[in-house]
Amino acid sequence: MQLHNAEAEIFVPDGRPLEQALARTTDLGVCAHQDDLEILSYPGILRCFGQVSDWFGGVCVTNGAGSPRDGLYAAYTDEEMRQVRRVEQKKASVVGEYSIMALLDYPSSAVKDPQNPNIISDLKAVVEACRPRTVWTHNLADKHDTHVGTALRVIQALREVDEAVRPEKVYGLEVWRDLDWMVDSDKQAFDVAPHQNIAAALLGVFDSQIAGGKRYDLATMGRRSAHATYHASHGTDDTTQLCFGMDLTPLINDPDLDVKEYVVGFIQRLADEVTDRIGKFL
Ligand SMILES: [Zn+2]
């Protein structure tokens, strides 16, 4: 497969030939930064973990050069950070038994440029080779620009590929803004209670991000616990760990659907629900 950037790479954790590794992928996660996959697309990773016929493939779009750094990594140059983050992402792909780990090596600025055709072209090439049934990416109400840029590029790529290779489902999940605010009927809830040791290991390998004092490992597991308890106000908990997703599939199936209007629809339904509840008791 020809990717645009000279140092882009597709790593195959178990050493299978690349074409076989791509073709076995059933769930494809596409994220902006190294460690986003392990936070947002953990339902896909877990669904495939230890399975014979289900495989999770990862795509990380940016190169990690602009990552924050502290502690052990405080004096690292951008190039050194790029290498550290690449190694960390590969470690996670081994722990999570991914089918492939594609590192596309773009600067963040490229992801936020709607006119950049190269990312779309790379994403289409990966999707066409994998033909995943499910795609996991950032939600469109995330508050990080590069995350939203990535999700928009994913949607654009999936709209442009042949209908025959389009996934059945596309979900946008949580990193920089959780989805607890959505009305319950809009929430796609994924039970991720099994193998919490694997979840912890996947989050823990990203030492360069955690070392500076950002405990993404604890915060992510804590968010999943909170979702499990606060999802339903009546009755006891059915699980101990939940992730929430926003269904993005309609945007892929109908290329004319306006992305902004679609996302504002989720916010409007929240506004309506809050207004109605207060109205009942005033
Ligand atoms: Zn990120």
Boltz pocket constraint, residues with backbone or C-beta under 6 A from the ligand:
constraints:
  - pocket:
      binder: B
      contacts: [[A, 32], [A, 33], [A, 36], [A, 144], [A, 147], [A, 175]]
      max_distance: 6.0
